[in-house]
Amino acid sequence: MTTLVNSAGSASVPSKVDLITLRAPAHAMKIEGPGVVRTIKNGQAQWCMDFGGGNSTCVHDDGPIAAQGPISAGMHATGNKMYTLLPSGSIYGVDEAYTKR
């Protein structure tokens, strides 16, 4: 059993935590499809998508992203909830919470 804190200020409770190691290889973002254009706006590379009907959006292209990790983390599931956890000393705190519908 590991100690888990579900929210800021709450008491820690003994919980079963599955330990995981996260890694991501070096990569770059690429968006493809009809209506997608890579452009430079205000000196920033962007992927712009035209959805038709006057609807469009752009997202920043940050270029190559270095490999990341390893990062030690944890996962805990109870009922219809799953939590990703980050260690803080000997206690794990909730990073993200997901609810199954």
C-alpha positions in Angstrom: 0.0 0.0 0.0 1.0 3.6 -0.8 -0.2 6.8 0.7 -2.4 8.9 -1.6 -3.7 12.5 -1.3 -6.8 12.9 -3.4 -7.0 16.7 -3.3 -5.2 19.7 -1.7 -5.7 19.8 2.0 -7.3 16.4 2.3 -6.0 13.6 4.5 -3.8 11.0 3.0 -5.2 7.5 2.7 -3.6 4.1 2.1 -4.2 3.1 -1.5 -3.1 0.6 -4.1 -1.0 2.5 -6.7 0.3 1.0 -9.9 3.8 2.4 -10.6 4.5 3.5 -14.1 7.5 5.0 -16.0 6.7 7.6 -18.8 9.0 8.2 -21.7 8.5 10.1 -25.0 10.9 9.9 -28.0 12.0 13.0 -29.8 9.2 14.1 -32.1 7.7 17.0 -34.0 4.1 17.9 -34.6 2.6 17.6 -38.1 -1.1 18.2 -39.0 -2.3 16.9 -42.3 -5.6 17.1 -44.1 -7.6 19.2 -46.5 -7.6 22.8 -45.5 -4.4 22.5 -43.4 -1.6 25.0 -44.1 1.7 25.6 -42.2 2.4 29.3 -42.0 4.3 31.9 -40.0 2.2 34.5 -38.1 3.8 37.1 -35.9 7.1 35.3 -36.3 5.7 32.0 -34.9 5.3 28.9 -37.0 1.7 27.6 -36.9 -0.6 25.0 -38.4 -3.8 26.6 -39.6 -6.9 24.5 -40.3 -9.9 25.8 -42.4 -13.1 23.9 -41.5 -15.2 25.7 -44.0 -18.1 28.0 -43.4 -15.8 30.6 -42.0 -14.6 28.3 -39.2 -10.8 28.0 -38.7 -8.2 27.7 -36.0 -4.4 27.8 -35.7 -2.1 26.0 -33.3 1.6 26.8 -32.6 4.2 24.6 -34.2 7.0 24.5 -31.6 9.3 22.5 -34.0 11.3 19.5 -32.9 10.7 18.4 -29.3 13.5 16.6 -27.5 13.0 13.2 -26.0 11.5 13.3 -22.5 11.7 11.1 -19.4 11.9 8.8 -17.8 9.3 10.2 -15.3 8.1 8.1 -12.5 4.4 8.3 -11.8 1.5 6.2 -10.6 -2.1 5.3 -11.5 -4.9 4.5 -9.2 -8.5 3.3 -10.1 -11.5 3.1 -7.8 -15.1 2.8 -8.9 -15.6 4.7 -12.1 -12.6 7.0 -11.5 -9.0 6.7 -12.6 -6.2 9.0 -11.3 -2.7 9.7 -12.7 -0.4 10.5 -9.7 2.9 12.3 -9.1 5.1 11.4 -6.2 6.0 14.0 -3.5 8.4 12.2 -1.2 6.7 9.1 0.0 3.2 10.4 -0.8 1.4 10.5 -4.2 -0.8 13.4 -5.2 -3.4 13.5 -7.9 -2.2 15.0 -11.2 -5.3 14.3 -13.3 -8.6 12.6 -12.6 -10.8 10.8 -15.2 -14.4 9.7 -14.8 -15.9 6.8 -16.8 -19.4 7.6 -18.0 
